[in-house]
């Protein structure tokens, strides 16, 4: 919607008309540094082997691998990657007796034709320079991907726009 080489309207005026701060238009998101990506790959491999390691154990393991890594940095990496330790958690939420349980509506339904049932899936893919989100809408009968989209930042507007 913004045309940088517009002959009549300046860039600042166009941004103002759209309701976008001028600095936001020029903003280029910074990816993770090469060093961080190296540590995150190590963290991901170790998590695959020991998914019960939390932030403290991961920090200790990474420190044994070489460089000094702060626990807050490891916590940020784990949060960014969407991983957490697997352990039995306390039952914090008890379902109230009056809570409505919604039935699974597709149980026992024979799926016999195309476009009868669709589903969606969100997957995070690790690349050399960071992570991307892949969203796909599939038809259950034909297992055909009806639509898909890829996004670099993990943002709510991207998922809501689908």
MARROGU-129258 format. One record per residue (C-alpha): residue in three letters; x, y, z. Coordinates in pm, whole numbers, padded with zeros to 5 digits, always signed. Layout:
ALAXYZ...
END
This chain:
UNK+00000+00000+00000UNK+00301+00230+00040UNK+00483+00337-00273UNK+00839+00456-00192UNK+00892+00645-00519UNK+00554+00817-00530UNK+00591+01157-00704UNK+00328+01347-00499UNK+00316+01195-00150UNK+00616+01166+00074UNK+00692+00842+00255UNK+00603+01001+00589UNK+00264+01117+00454UNK+00184+00774+00309UNK+00272+00605+00639UNK+00054+00859+00822UNK-00242+00788+00590UNK-00209+00415+00642UNK-00171+00459+01020UNK+00176+00309+01031UNK+00464+00471+01221UNK+00743+00571+00984UNK+01004+00373+01178UNK+00791+00058+01152UNK+00794+00075+00771UNK+01175+00068+00759UNK+01211-00195+01033UNK+01394-00513+00932UNK+01359-00794+01185UNK+01692-00924+01310UNK+01726-01300+01313UNK+01921-01498+01564UNK+02298-01468+01547UNK+02503-01757+01412UNK+02637-01826+01761UNK+02286-01841+01908UNK+02170-02074+01630UNK+02464-02305+01697UNK+02376-02320+02067UNK+02006-02366+01985UNK+02088-02661+01757UNK+02288-02819+02039UNK+02002-02749+02277UNK+01752-02907+02036UNK+01964-03221+01994UNK+02009-03257+02369UNK+01636-03201+02425UNK+01563-03483+02181UNK+01784-03714+02389UNK+01672-03587+02731UNK+01330-03419+02712UNK+01309-03419+03093UNK+01593-03163+03120UNK+01469-02825+03231UNK+01639-02487+03201UNK+01884-02553+03486UNK+02003-02891+03361UNK+02025-02762+03003UNK+02237-02469+03123UNK+02469-02704+03310UNK+02495-02933+03006UNK+02569-02642+02770UNK+02837-02513+03009UNK+03001-02855+03000UNK+03011-02825+02619UNK+03238-02523+02636UNK+03144-02156+02655UNK+02976-01995+02955UNK+02602-01962+02892UNK+02372-01771+03126UNK+02056-01948+03246UNK+01834-01661+03131UNK+01968-01702+02778UNK+01892-02074+02786UNK+01541-02000+02916UNK+01485-01755+02628UNK+01607-02011+02374UNK+01380-02279+02515UNK+01086-02037+02514UNK+01165-01932+02153UNK+01189-02294+02042UNK+00873-02388+02231UNK+01031-02662+02437UNK+00996-02732+02806UNK+01086-03016+03036UNK+00854-03314+03039UNK+00761-03401+03394UNK+00442-03468+03588UNK+00287-03133+03666UNK+00054-03071+03959UNK-00317-03074+03882UNK-00367-02699+03915UNK-00703-02689+03743UNK-00974-02911+03870UNK-01268-02925+03632UNK-01581-02805+03809UNK-01864-03060+03823UNK-02094-02835+03617UNK-01836-02799+03338UNK-01984-02877+02996UNK-01796-03145+02803UNK-01838-03103+02429UNK-01864-03425+02231UNK-01632-03521+01945UNK-01872-03472+01657UNK-01682-03682+01402UNK-01676-04003+01607UNK-01845-04275+01406UNK-01892-04051+01099UNK-01776-04228+00783UNK-01576-03985+00570UNK-01678-04087+00220UNK-01632-03781-00003UNK-01406-03487-00075UNK-01469-03159+00116UNK-01665-03339+00385UNK-01408-03277+00663UNK-01116-03034+00670UNK-00844-02991+00927UNK-00557-02752+00989UNK-00209-02793+01127UNK+00063-02552+01239UNK+00424-02670+01221UNK+00746-02493+01314UNK+01039-02575+01087UNK+01401-02515+01182UNK+01610-02364+00902UNK+01974-02260+00881UNK+01890-01898+00967UNK+01611-01949+01222UNK+01259-02085+01231UNK+00948-02052+01013UNK+00582-02137+01067UNK+00398-02353+00815UNK+00019-02361+00828UNK-00174-02609+00612UNK-00544-02683+00556UNK-00610-03041+00445UNK-00904-03242+00322UNK-00940-03563+00527UNK-01077-03784+00250UNK-00830-03704-00029UNK-00548-03598+00210UNK-00494-03310-00030UNK-00345-02983+00098UNK-00611-02726+00014UNK-00414-02422+00128UNK-00088-02343+00300UNK+00109-02039+00414UNK+00458-01976+00548UNK+00561-01699+00786UNK+00897-01606+00934UNK+00778-01433+01254UNK+00557-01630+01491UNK+00278-01375+01518UNK-00093-01397+01597UNK-00203-01177+01301UNK-00049-01429+01060UNK-00248-01718+01203UNK-00570-01516+01233UNK-00545-01400+00869UNK-00582-01760+00749
END
